[in-house]
């Protein structure tokens, strides 16, 4: 029986706690079923591919050895600290027999609890809530570490919206240290800081944004040397088109127009290799900053252009990148941006895991879905260039 005077709003925490607990319990009870159930060969409930990479990257913390020397990792230092923390927690807490099962359960449970907390924050914005209750962000938040740079970017924007400059900067510093795409948002941020706070504060806050990234690099040099520092970079520099990038979609279009295989190959070699993609990455970042964001909504607009531009000009595309877009699009007051982001999240789940896992038997639907996702992403980029009609200034004093 409810106490007199206790409102429904005051009871909300109980419901959120219950919601946070329900998935970890279900995972524990039905773990073998979740691991092995793949309707029509589709990994609808569980995908161990990336989790195994995180698991093996964290073995130094339990089996010994030096990260980046004895233990290979394609991820930055702060990401590996996250993997190691989950690995240690899983060793002590989870009552499952296999170490990888314990790690996977702990990883998914922690991500779910944080995801529910994110929903608690977003629930006040009903239009933006649709972005996060789509299947793709839930799926990738549970199974990909990209959720963590997305979450820290989201929290940074939340703090900047409230005028809490330093708090937002600390969160964004973690975002950059976790995933390098944040570096390409720095020009827009510097302009925003400069316009609102002046040159001195802009330099100070921008330096703080880079703090965790730079300190983690110095730490890696100290224990693993220059070769250890370069290990993740060398891995990513060898990546090429994976059949899902914007450049690959252009090649699909040429195929549809009847262009010969030799011409298509030459086209990809010119446009998707060497300096062209790098110019695209830098250009979209600078164009976003050139819009001179003065208000918070204009900052959201510039950062969205920076994120979507980075994804669209990169030679390598992964479906979990939709999380990066969602973290920024949540704060947009543009209905078109929010609807576009939500639509992208539904389509991305149809892309992966659905048509991706069906592609050995149904290649055409897979390629069509890759093209649809890329097209919606580019439409979202075009929409982001529209200047916000009603934007409230976010010019709080530096705390």
C-alpha positions in Angstrom: 0.0 0.0 0.0 1.4 3.4 -1.0 2.2 5.9 1.6 0.0 9.0 1.7 1.5 11.8 -0.3 3.9 9.6 -2.2 3.5 10.4 -5.9 3.9 8.1 -8.9 7.0 10.1 -9.9 8.6 9.2 -6.6 8.0 5.5 -7.3 9.7 5.6 -10.7 13.1 4.5 -9.3 11.7 1.2 -8.2 10.5 0.5 -11.8 13.8 1.5 -13.3 15.7 -0.7 -10.8 13.5 -3.6 -11.7 14.0 -3.0 -15.4 17.8 -2.8 -14.9 17.8 -6.2 -13.2 15.5 -8.2 -15.4 17.8 -8.7 -18.4 20.9 -9.8 -16.3 18.7 -12.4 -14.6 17.2 -13.6 -17.8 20.7 -13.9 -19.3 21.9 -15.9 -16.4 18.9 -18.3 -16.5 18.7 -18.7 -20.2 22.4 -18.3 -21.1 22.9 -21.6 -23.2 19.7 -20.8 -25.2 20.7 -17.2 -25.8 24.2 -18.3 -27.0 23.0 -21.0 -29.4 19.6 -19.8 -30.7 19.9 -18.3 -34.2 16.7 -18.3 -36.1 17.5 -19.0 -39.8 21.2 -18.5 -38.9 20.6 -14.9 -37.8 22.4 -13.8 -34.6 19.3 -12.1 -33.2 20.1 -12.4 -29.5 23.9 -12.8 -29.2 27.0 -12.2 -31.3 30.3 -13.3 -29.8 32.7 -12.0 -32.5 33.6 -8.6 -31.0 33.2 -9.9 -27.4 35.9 -12.4 -28.1 38.2 -9.7 -29.2 37.6 -7.7 -26.0 38.1 -10.9 -24.0 41.4 -11.8 -25.6 42.6 -8.2 -25.3 42.0 -8.3 -21.6 43.9 -11.5 -20.8 47.0 -9.6 -19.6 45.0 -8.7 -16.5 44.5 -12.3 -15.4 47.2 -14.3 -17.2 50.1 -11.8 -17.0 52.1 -10.3 -19.8 52.3 -6.7 -21.0 49.6 -5.1 -23.1 50.8 -4.1 -26.6 53.9 -6.2 -26.1 52.9 -9.7 -25.2 49.2 -9.2 -25.8 48.0 -7.8 -29.1 45.2 -5.3 -29.1 43.6 -3.2 -31.9 42.1 -0.9 -29.3 43.4 2.2 -27.4 44.6 2.1 -23.9 41.4 3.4 -22.2 39.3 0.9 -24.0 41.6 -1.9 -22.8 41.2 -0.6 -19.2 37.5 -1.0 -19.7 37.9 -4.6 -21.0 40.2 -5.4 -18.1 37.8 -4.0 -15.5 34.9 -6.1 -16.9 37.2 -9.2 -17.0 38.2 -8.7 -13.3 34.6 -8.3 -12.3 33.5 -11.3 -14.2 36.1 -13.5 -12.5 34.7 -12.7 -9.1 31.0 -12.2 -9.6 29.5 -14.4 -12.3 28.5 -18.0 -11.4 29.2 -19.4 -14.9 31.8 -22.0 -15.6 33.6 -20.7 -18.7 35.6 -17.5 -18.4 34.3 -16.2 -21.7 30.7 -16.8 -20.6 31.3 -14.9 -17.4 32.9 -12.1 -19.3 30.1 -11.9 -21.8 27.4 -12.0 -19.1 29.1 -9.2 -17.2 29.7 -7.1 -20.3 26.1 -7.3 -21.4 24.7 -6.8 -17.9 26.8 -3.7 -17.3 25.8 -2.3 -20.6 22.2 -2.9 -20.0 22.2 -1.2 -16.6 23.9 1.9 -18.2 21.5 1.8 -21.1 18.5 1.9 -18.7 20.0 4.9 -17.0 20.4 6.6 -20.4 16.7 5.9 -21.1 15.9 7.6 -17.8 17.7 10.7 -18.9 16.2 10.7 -22.4 12.6 9.8 -21.4 11.7 13.5 -20.9 12.2 14.0 -24.7 9.6 11.7 -26.1 10.7 12.4 -29.7 14.3 11.5 -29.0 13.2 8.4 -27.0 12.2 6.7 -30.3 15.9 6.8 -31.3 16.9 4.6 -28.4 14.1 2.1 -28.3 14.8 0.9 -31.8 16.5 -2.5 -32.0 19.9 -1.5 -33.4 21.1 0.7 -30.5 20.0 -1.8 -27.9 21.7 -4.7 -29.8 24.9 -2.8 -30.3 25.0 -1.3 -26.9 24.9 -4.8 -25.4 27.5 -6.3 -27.8 29.8 -3.6 -28.9 32.1 -1.3 -27.0 31.1 1.7 -29.2 28.3 2.2 -26.6 30.9 3.7 -24.2 32.3 6.5 -26.4 28.7 7.2 -27.4 27.6 7.4 -23.8 30.4 9.7 -22.8 29.7 12.0 -25.8 26.0 12.0 -24.8 26.9 13.0 -21.2 29.3 15.7 -22.5 26.5 17.2 -24.5 24.1 17.0 -21.6 26.5 18.9 -19.4 27.2 21.5 -22.1 23.5 22.0 -22.6 23.3 22.9 -18.9 26.2 25.3 -19.3 28.6 23.1 -17.2 31.6 23.5 -19.4 34.2 21.7 -17.4 32.0 18.7 -16.6 31.1 18.3 -20.2 34.8 18.6 -21.2 35.8 15.8 -18.9 33.2 13.4 -20.3 34.3 14.3 -23.9 37.9 13.7 -22.9 36.9 10.1 -22.1 35.0 9.9 -25.4 38.1 10.8 -27.4 40.3 8.4 -25.4 37.9 5.6 -26.1 37.4 6.2 -29.8 39.3 8.5 -32.1 36.2 9.8 -34.0 35.9 12.4 -31.3 39.1 14.1 -32.5 37.2 15.1 -35.7 34.6 16.9 -33.6 37.2 19.1 -31.9 37.3 21.9 -34.6 33.5 22.5 -34.0 34.0 22.4 -30.3 36.9 24.8 -30.3 34.8 27.3 -32.4 31.9 26.9 -30.0 34.1 27.4 -26.9 35.8 30.4 -28.6 32.5 32.2 -29.6 31.0 31.7 -26.1 34.0 32.0 -23.8 36.8 33.6 -25.6 40.2 32.4 -26.9 41.8 31.6 -23.5 39.0 29.4 -22.2 38.7 27.8 -25.7 42.3 26.7 -25.6 42.0 25.6 -22.0 38.9 23.5 -22.6 40.1 22.1 -25.8 43.3 21.0 -24.1 41.3 19.3 -21.4 39.3 17.5 -24.1 42.5 16.0 -25.3 43.8 15.3 -21.8 42.9 11.6 -21.4 43.8 10.8 -25.0 47.3 12.3 -24.5 48.0 10.9 -21.1 47.0 7.4 -22.1 49.4 7.6 -25.0 52.2 8.7 -22.7 51.4 5.8 -20.4 51.5 3.3 -23.3 54.9 4.6 -24.4 56.2 4.2 -20.8 55.3 0.5 -20.5 55.3 -0.7 -24.2 57.4 1.8 -26.1 56.7 3.4 -29.4 56.0 0.1 -31.1 53.3 -0.7 -28.5 51.7 2.7 -29.0 51.6 2.2 -32.8 50.1 -1.3 -32.6 46.4 -0.2 -32.8 47.1 2.5 -35.4 49.0 0.0 -37.7 46.1 -2.4 -37.5 43.5 0.2 -38.5 45.8 1.6 -41.3 45.7 -1.7 -43.0 41.9 -1.7 -43.2 40.3 -1.4 -46.6 36.8 -1.4 -48.1 34.6 -4.0 -46.4 31.7 -3.9 -48.9 29.6 -1.6 -46.7 31.1 1.9 -47.0 29.8 4.8 -49.0 32.4 4.1 -51.7 31.1 0.5 -52.0 27.6 1.8 -52.4 28.8 4.0 -55.3 30.4 0.9 -56.8 27.0 -0.9 -56.5 25.4 2.0 -58.4 28.0 1.7 -61.2 27.3 -2.0 -61.4 23.6 -1.2 -61.7 24.4 1.1 -64.6 26.2 -1.7 -66.4 29.8 -0.3 -65.9 32.4 -3.0 -66.4 34.2 -4.7 -63.5 37.6 -3.3 -64.6 36.2 0.3 -64.6 34.6 -0.2 -61.2 37.8 -1.6 -59.7 39.8 1.4 -61.1 37.1 3.7 -59.7 37.4 2.2 -56.2 41.2 2.4 -56.3 41.1 6.1 -57.1 38.3 7.3 -54.8 38.5 4.9 -51.9 42.2 4.5 -51.5 45.1 6.8 -50.6 44.6 10.4 -49.9 41.0 10.9 -51.0 39.2 9.4 -48.0 41.6 11.3 -45.7 40.7 14.5 -47.4 37.1 13.7 -46.9 37.5 13.0 -43.2 39.3 16.3 -42.6 37.1 18.3 -45.0 33.8 17.3 -43.3 35.3 18.2 -39.9 36.4 21.6 -41.0 33.2 22.3 -42.9 31.2 21.5 -39.7 33.4 24.0 -37.8 33.1 26.6 -40.5 29.4 26.8 -39.7 30.5 28.6 -36.6 28.2 27.1 -33.9 27.2 29.8 -31.4 24.2 28.2 -29.7 23.9 24.7 -28.3 21.6 23.6 -31.1 24.1 24.9 -33.6 26.8 22.8 -31.8 24.6 19.7 -32.1 24.2 20.5 -35.8 27.9 20.9 -36.3 28.8 17.7 -34.3 26.2 15.7 -36.2 27.7 16.8 -39.5 31.1 15.9 -38.1 30.0 12.4 -37.0 27.9 11.5 -40.1 30.6 13.0 -42.3 33.3 10.9 -40.6 31.3 7.7 -41.0 30.3 8.5 -44.6 33.9 9.3 -45.8 35.6 6.5 -44.0 36.7 3.5 -46.1 35.5 1.1 -43.4 31.9 1.0 -42.1 30.6 -0.9 -39.2 26.8 -1.0 -38.4 27.4 -0.1 -34.7 28.4 3.4 -35.9 24.8 4.3 -35.7 25.3 4.6 -31.9 27.7 7.6 -32.5 24.9 9.3 -34.5 22.3 8.6 -31.9 24.3 10.1 -29.1 24.3 13.4 -30.9 21.0 13.3 -32.7 19.2 12.9 -29.3 19.8 16.6 -28.5 18.6 17.9 -31.9 15.3 19.9 -31.9 14.9 19.0 -35.6 12.1 16.5 -36.1 13.7 15.5 -39.4 17.0 14.7 -37.6 15.3 12.7 -34.9 13.0 10.8 -37.3 16.0 10.2 -39.6 18.1 8.8 -36.7 15.3 6.6 -35.5 14.7 5.2 -39.0 18.5 4.6 -39.4 18.4 2.6 -36.2 15.6 0.3 -37.5 17.2 -0.1 -40.9 20.6 -0.8 -39.4 19.2 -3.8 -37.5 17.8 -5.1 -40.8 21.3 -4.6 -42.2 23.0 -6.3 -39.3 22.4 -9.0 -38.2 19.4 -9.8 -40.4 20.5 -9.4 -44.1 24.2 -9.7 -43.2 23.7 -13.2 -41.8 21.4 -14.2 -44.7 23.8 -12.9 -47.4 25.3 -16.4 -48.2 21.9 -17.3 -49.6 20.4 -13.9 -50.4 23.2 -11.6 -51.6 20.9 -9.0 -53.3 18.8 -8.1 -50.2 22.0 -7.6 -48.3 23.5 -5.2 -50.9 20.2 -3.4 -51.2 20.1 -2.9 -47.4 23.7 -1.6 -47.4 22.6 0.9 -50.1 19.5 2.0 -48.2 21.4 2.5 -44.9 24.0 4.6 -46.7 21.4 6.6 -48.5 19.5 7.4 -45.3 22.8 8.3 -43.6 23.6 10.8 -46.5 20.0 12.2 -46.3 20.6 12.7 -42.6 23.8 14.6 -43.3 22.0 16.8 -45.8 19.2 17.5 -43.3 21.8 18.4 -40.6 23.1 21.3 -42.8 19.8 23.1 -42.2 20.2 25.8 -39.7 18.1 25.3 -36.5 15.1 27.6 -36.6 14.6 27.8 -32.9 17.8 27.4 -30.9 18.3 28.4 -27.3 21.7 29.8 -26.4 23.8 27.7 -24.1 26.3 30.3 -22.9 26.7 29.5 -19.3 29.7 30.7 -17.5 32.7 28.3 -17.3 32.5 26.5 -14.0 
